[in-house]
Amino acid sequence: MWRIWLLFDPRRVLVALSVFLMTLALLIHFILLSTDRFNWIEGPRPAPAASAPR
């Protein structure tokens, strides 16, 4: 395992990994915010009113 750090600079790998994980976390959170079930900011949207029976 130690030989891999001879091929790659550890600082660049850690920076790239942290940028990737932060981007992935933001993407997942924005996807969840766009759904009705998991939108924790606005809450679920009210269900559309059913038409009255005649």
Backbone bond lengths (Angstrom), bond angles and torsions (degrees), N, CA, C in turn:
res aa  C-N    CA-C-N  psi(-1)  N-CA   C-N-CA  omega(-1)  CA-C   N-CA-C  phi
1 M - - - 1.457 - - 1.536 111.18 -
2 W 1.307 116.75 -33.89 1.457 119.01 -176.49 1.519 112.10 -67.92
3 R 1.332 117.28 -22.01 1.466 119.76 -178.42 1.524 112.36 -71.71
4 I 1.322 116.23 -23.45 1.472 117.88 179.36 1.525 110.74 -65.50
5 W 1.347 116.45 -30.35 1.466 119.35 179.64 1.528 111.53 -76.29
6 L 1.328 117.15 -11.18 1.459 119.76 171.77 1.526 110.58 -78.97
7 L 1.336 116.45 -24.58 1.462 120.53 178.43 1.524 112.07 -85.98
8 F 1.350 116.27 -37.80 1.465 121.36 -175.59 1.518 110.07 -117.27
9 D 1.327 115.64 142.46 1.459 121.09 176.22 1.531 108.55 -74.06
10 P 1.334 118.64 122.11 1.469 120.51 -176.46 1.526 113.59 -59.26
11 R 1.319 118.36 -35.72 1.471 120.36 -179.97 1.518 111.17 -65.03
12 R 1.321 116.58 -43.65 1.473 119.79 179.82 1.522 111.11 -66.66
13 V 1.329 116.26 -38.57 1.463 119.97 179.47 1.521 110.13 -65.08
14 L 1.325 118.03 -44.47 1.465 120.88 -179.11 1.524 111.53 -67.30
15 V 1.314 117.61 -38.30 1.466 120.20 176.94 1.524 110.27 -66.20
16 A 1.316 117.27 -45.15 1.467 120.41 179.19 1.524 111.08 -63.45
17 L 1.320 117.25 -40.43 1.459 121.01 178.84 1.521 111.51 -65.17
18 S 1.322 117.50 -42.45 1.467 119.94 -179.97 1.528 111.47 -68.10
19 V 1.327 117.71 -38.11 1.471 120.34 177.01 1.525 110.25 -65.40
20 F 1.311 117.19 -42.78 1.465 120.90 178.28 1.524 111.34 -62.25
21 L 1.325 117.46 -45.88 1.465 120.16 -178.48 1.520 111.75 -67.33
22 M 1.315 118.31 -36.90 1.464 120.76 177.78 1.529 110.40 -66.74
23 T 1.325 116.81 -41.95 1.464 120.36 177.29 1.523 110.92 -62.93
24 L 1.312 116.97 -42.61 1.461 121.19 178.43 1.526 111.28 -63.87
25 A 1.332 117.63 -41.83 1.467 120.99 178.92 1.522 111.18 -64.01
26 L 1.324 117.56 -43.50 1.468 120.20 178.26 1.524 111.19 -64.30
27 L 1.316 117.22 -40.92 1.459 120.93 178.63 1.526 110.97 -61.58
28 I 1.321 117.56 -45.32 1.462 121.14 179.63 1.519 110.63 -63.86
29 H 1.330 117.89 -42.46 1.462 120.56 -179.70 1.524 111.55 -65.20
30 F 1.322 117.77 -40.92 1.465 119.32 178.93 1.525 111.69 -68.97
31 I 1.316 117.19 -34.32 1.465 119.38 175.24 1.520 110.04 -64.86
32 L 1.317 117.65 -43.13 1.465 120.22 178.92 1.521 111.60 -66.62
33 L 1.327 117.71 -35.70 1.461 120.02 178.55 1.519 111.80 -67.46
34 S 1.305 118.29 -22.37 1.458 120.23 -179.15 1.524 112.39 -83.32
35 T 1.327 118.81 -6.38 1.460 121.38 179.23 1.520 110.16 -96.96
36 D 1.332 116.22 156.39 1.464 120.58 178.12 1.523 111.72 -71.49
37 R 1.296 116.32 -38.86 1.466 119.84 -173.26 1.524 112.82 -70.53
38 F 1.313 118.10 -38.12 1.460 121.29 -172.32 1.525 113.84 -110.15
39 N 1.327 118.20 17.56 1.459 120.59 177.09 1.521 108.03 -83.08
40 W 1.328 116.87 97.46 1.455 121.55 -175.46 1.527 112.39 -84.56
41 I 1.318 118.31 -7.25 1.463 120.59 -179.96 1.520 110.81 -87.24
42 E 1.323 117.74 -54.31 1.461 121.55 -177.75 1.517 112.55 -92.65
43 G 1.302 118.47 -17.64 1.455 121.55 -175.39 1.514 109.91 81.31
44 P 1.330 116.55 174.57 1.470 118.51 -179.09 1.517 111.52 -69.69
45 R 1.316 115.88 147.51 1.462 120.65 177.09 1.522 108.91 -74.61
46 P 1.323 117.93 146.78 1.468 118.75 178.56 1.530 110.42 -67.05
47 A 1.320 114.26 147.01 1.463 119.50 179.99 1.523 109.16 -69.20
48 P 1.321 118.05 146.37 1.470 119.82 178.60 1.527 110.02 -64.62
49 A 1.325 115.31 142.63 1.460 120.14 -178.49 1.522 109.89 -69.58
50 A 1.317 115.27 135.43 1.464 120.09 178.57 1.520 108.87 -77.51
51 S 1.310 116.15 148.62 1.466 119.23 179.98 1.529 109.53 -70.81
52 A 1.316 116.00 146.11 1.464 121.31 -178.28 1.527 109.88 -72.23
53 P 1.334 117.07 138.76 1.478 119.43 178.25 1.521 110.81 -68.53
54 R 1.314 116.83 147.28 1.470 121.14 -177.94 1.492 111.52 -102.32
